[in-house]
Amino acid sequence: MKPKFVVVFLKEIRETLRDKRSLGLLVMFTLMYPVMLGYILNRQIERATRPEREGISLAVIGAAQAPTLMAQLKQKNITVHEMPDLGEDAITELLHSPKTAALLRLPKNFSESYAAMRPARIELWYDSATEQDNRRHDIEDVLQAYGSNIASARLLAHGVSPAILQPIQVQHYDTGTNAARSAGLIGSILGFLFFPAFICGLSAAVDSTAGERERRSLEVLMAQPARTWELVVGKWLAAGSLAIVGITLELVLAHAILSWLPLEEIGMSWRVNWRDLALVCLASVPLSLLAAGLQIAVAMNARSFKEAQSVLSFVMLVPMVPGIAVSMLDLKTADWMYIVPMLSNQTLLRETAKGGDLGPLPYVLTFGCSLLGALIAVGFASWRMKSERYVLAV
């Protein structure tokens, strides 16, 4: 004979699976964020690598006055297009074109100023409101290198070493990896992947408590030879199972997308393997159970189905507050973060993405803190169901 809470669990699962429309919306919500995240990151990668694939198009007025500069620009994969003298309106219209990154204009007295060793003025025109503005920095680097070469050559011509202008040399040694540098950004982005824990089981939790009470089917269920904790545990496991499936599916899909994308092109990396992902999913199981327990406990204290939905829509935002606060305050990872539900899961995923050895403690703390909260919520809901005032909605 099956335990009574298993019978209740199977009954709630069957009723939930009958609602095809709600299940379709849950699946759509679960798949939407990873796909959208992959699309956004893919667009960033395409935008960052476009200059290397297509080169940089630069319009130049008076290019004949600086042939050496033009040669250096071409060496940096910058295509130079010589243009006649244009007015300000014509230059503005030209820069609105998606193909032109910027425009250089060399005044007519450029050669004279250069020969007289006076500062030769070069005008750099660009539109900072377009995507081409990112390519302007490559052009500025060439101009700066061109000016430095001229200054060094003039000093050598006067018998002065250019090293005098560099009294110190700073050598940079960066020990950080791409995974460590990108873990903060990735962690803040992927923190939303745990949100299905509070979404996927919501409708089942509310419908099996406040909904059944309004339909008066809860009285029939309580008339059966089952204790209150068995009824609550069955409903809790049904809602929690949906949340577990949703959050696992979302993490797996996000992992597949991030592993496929060439994140190294934008200075990021994804160092999570399938074993690490399985451990993160396992540590996230109590989070789904905690969400289901809280939703059942809150719905039992609501006077109506609509009130339960309204209150839970606000309660779902509360677990996101610690993660957002930590991201805004830019706090370093500490042990106390692993004992705060939801924040512990985000921290665990972020540290796993760095590729280091975490050890068993973060997984145990992440698993235990949510499980303890889930058991407390289920215990409170079981005690609340014993009250006739709840059953009769008094």
Secondary structure, 3 states (H helix, E strand, C coil): CCCHHHHHHHHHHHHHHHCHHHHHHHHHHHHHHHHHHHHHHHHHHHHHHHHHHHCEEEEEECHHHCHHHHHHHHHCCEEEEEECCCCHHHHHHHHCCCCCCEEEECCCCHHHHHHCCCCCCCEEECCCCCHHHHHHHHHHHHHHHHHHHHHHHHHHHCCCCHHHHCCCCCCCCCCCCHHHHHHHHHHHHHHHHHHHHHCCCHHHHHHHHHHHHHHCHHHHHHCCCCCHHHHHHHHHHHHHHHHHHHHHHHHHHHHHHHHHCCHHHHCCCCCCCHHHHHHHHHHCHHHHHHHHHHHHHHHHCCCCHHHHHHHHHHHCCCCHHHHHHHHHHCCCCCHHHHHCCCHHHHHHHHHHHCCCCCCHHHHHHHHHHHHHHHHHHHHHHHHHHCCHHHHCCC
